[in-house]
Amino acid sequence: MGTIFRGVALALLAFAFCMGVAFAQSPRSGCALQPVGGTSRQLLRCQGGLTIVAESRARYTLVDRNRDGKADAARLQSKALLLDFSAGSSGAGFQVSTPQAIAAVRGTKWAVDVAAGKTSVFVVRGAVAVRRTTGSTGVVLNPGEGVDVEGGTGALTVKRWPRARVSALMARFGQ
């Protein structure tokens, strides 16, 4: 009896995990999941020229806020996502929400990382607006700039990230 219960529990756990992956692949999100050979990262190719690389074990949900069949937001609970809009697509309106911040695209390639009560946002190319989830005042990041958002209400500080920090973050995406 204990063996059957454990088997059912494992099956339910596997089903729950796969449901998150299934949504990313479903026509409802407008994204298709592609394997990244030899890694545990996820690569999502979405309508509108968006590519999302999810770090191994990243916890996130794609959201179709306006119900047009295309993901236009992501809720990131842990780990990191790298988002890239192809040339010619603006990505206007796409945002990533985390427990500490909301990063809205005004450009084309950026990373959002959630860890230990902090959200870090870094821009590779383009521009991204970042604000606290509880405030309306924010900052705009340009290429090479990042911001760390922690709990509180203080002003956000934009910093040029050192090469070592950028390299460490991008390595998590195989870049």
HELIX and SHEET records of a PDB file:
HELIX    1   1 GLY A    2  GLN A   25  1                                  24    
HELIX    2   2 ARG A  163  ALA A  171  1                                   9    
SHEET    1   A 5 CYS A  31  PRO A  35  0                                        
SHEET    2   A 5 GLN A  42  CYS A  46 -1                                        
SHEET    3   A 5 LEU A  50  ALA A  54 -1                                        
SHEET    4   A 5 ALA A  73  PHE A  85 -1                                        
SHEET    5   A 5 ARG A  59  VAL A  63 -1                                        
SHEET    1   B 8 CYS A  31  PRO A  35  0                                        
SHEET    2   B 8 GLN A  42  CYS A  46 -1                                        
SHEET    3   B 8 LEU A  50  ALA A  54 -1                                        
SHEET    4   B 8 ALA A  73  PHE A  85 -1                                        
SHEET    5   B 8 GLN A  95  SER A  97  1                                        
SHEET    6   B 8 ALA A 101  VAL A 105 -1                                        
SHEET    7   B 8 VAL A 128  ARG A 132 -1                                        
SHEET    8   B 8 GLY A 138  LEU A 141 -1                                        
SHEET    1   C 8 CYS A  31  PRO A  35  0                                        
SHEET    2   C 8 GLN A  42  CYS A  46 -1                                        
SHEET    3   C 8 LEU A  50  ALA A  54 -1                                        
SHEET    4   C 8 ALA A  73  PHE A  85 -1                                        
SHEET    5   C 8 LYS A 109  ALA A 115 -1                                        
SHEET    6   C 8 LYS A 118  ARG A 125 -1                                        
SHEET    7   C 8 GLU A 145  GLU A 150 -1                                        
SHEET    8   C 8 LYS A 159  ARG A 160 -1                                        
END                                                                             
